[in-house]
Amino acid sequence: METLSDELLIQAYSDAKTYNLNLDFIRLLEDEILRRIVVKLISESKIENIPTISSLPIDSNVVNEYFNLA
């Protein structure tokens, strides 16, 4: 998944949701989006403590902000 550009990842996620593709595939895309967000936040030192989070729903505003699509 790391070879996918951010733009292609978001497009794949959007298309997967639009066409009601397999839920496991959608979750895989969500996990990758969240992983990239966390990596970016850490690399930019925007967060100091990472709380344990059992489940994070994808928030389109966060995704748009991360990928500068807003």
C-alpha positions, 0 to 999 in steps of 0.5 A: 500500500505504501506505493499508492499515492495519497490521492490514489488512496483517497480515490480508492476509498471514496470509490469503495464506499460509493460502490459498496465494496467489501467491508474488509477492503474498506477497513484496509483502506481506512487503516492505511489512511489513519496510519498515514495521518499518524505518521504525518502528525508524528513527523511534524511533531504535532502530537506528543502523547499518543493515547490508546485508541481502540477504534477511530472512524474516518472523519472526512474533515481530518482526511481532507485536512491531512491531504490538503483537500479542504 
